[in-house]
Amino acid sequence: MLAQKLLRFVRNTKVLQRSFAHRSSQFSQKKNNYRALTTKVCIANSFTAMSMWGFTKSEDGDNTLVTTKVLIAKADALFDQGNYKEVYDLLSNYNDNKDVEIMWRLGRALYKMAKTATEVEGKKMIYEAYDLILNALKIKEDHWAVHKWMSIILDSKCNYEGMKVRIKELYNVKKHMLRAIELNPTDATTMYMLGTWCYQVSDLAWYQRKIAAVIFGEPPTSSFKEALTYFENAEKVDPYFYSYNLLMLGKVYLKLNQKDQALKYLKMAAEYPVKNDDDHNAKQEAQQLLKNEEKYCASINLCICC
């Protein structure tokens, strides 16, 4: 039974595997809406008419001028549409330029492609993505998106390397998230990711932690208060940006026995407009937690103020 619970903990620490990784590309760029709008207009035109920032790529003997910014804008537009293979095919043609902006986007596309690939192909994609991000990090250590996606892809890579490696690498996963936030303190999704990391680690029972320490060495530590800090900061930076951030605020307030605040955020998560599977799942979990609280209060003759 204890081994099963420890295994469940290790599975729970896969906090970066949810589909919010897809949404993160949208959230982190909300403040760049104007730029995105103008570049999408440019994409509709011929690439050959735009050359003020670009580099040259030879295709079929013809020199085609491709601007870096337009290339990246096209890749981001394709990514937002879920066309990850097209992103990979587009950007891999220019990977020889060792452009960090291209490298981390290639890694991101491979990560998403791996989620629907076979286990063998998925592993190859994750390892290729890891090499790309690692090389990007060597070229430019102070790039927030490189650190953000290193944390995500490193966590995914550990899936193939066993429980001991996963627990050991949890420290590095957190380190890269912290560095990403240091470099870009306005990215709400990285704060959400770090809050979830802290919550899952804090939710490990003391006896599970002792078993993990005996078998694997000292496990990572955190607290629900630390998790709360990151969830609250994410909401301050980008209010109402993600259903799961609202849900996790409700859950962490429950852990801290602050029921009024917990109910506030659980209701917000339950009422969040459903646009995708994340929103649907967050809504269902929030509704269930609200029902549990109502039953508990009814059992002790209390009422929850609506």
Secondary structure, 3 states (H helix, E strand, C coil): CHHHHHHHHHHHCCCCCCCHHHHHHHHCCHHHHHHHHHHHHHHCCCHHHCCCCCEEEEECCEEEEECHHHHHHHHHHHHHCCCHHHHHHHHHCCHHHCCHHHHHHHHHHHHHHHCCCCHHHHHHHHHHHHHHHHHHHHHCCCCHHHHHHHHHHHHHHHHHCCHHHHHHHHHHHHHHHHHHHHHCCCCHHHHHHHHHHHHHHHCCCHHHHHHHHHHHCCCCCCCHHHHHHHHHHHHHHCCCCCHHHHHHHHHHHHHCCCHHHHHHHHHHHHCCCCCCHHHHHHHHHHHHHHHHHHHHHHHCCCCCCC
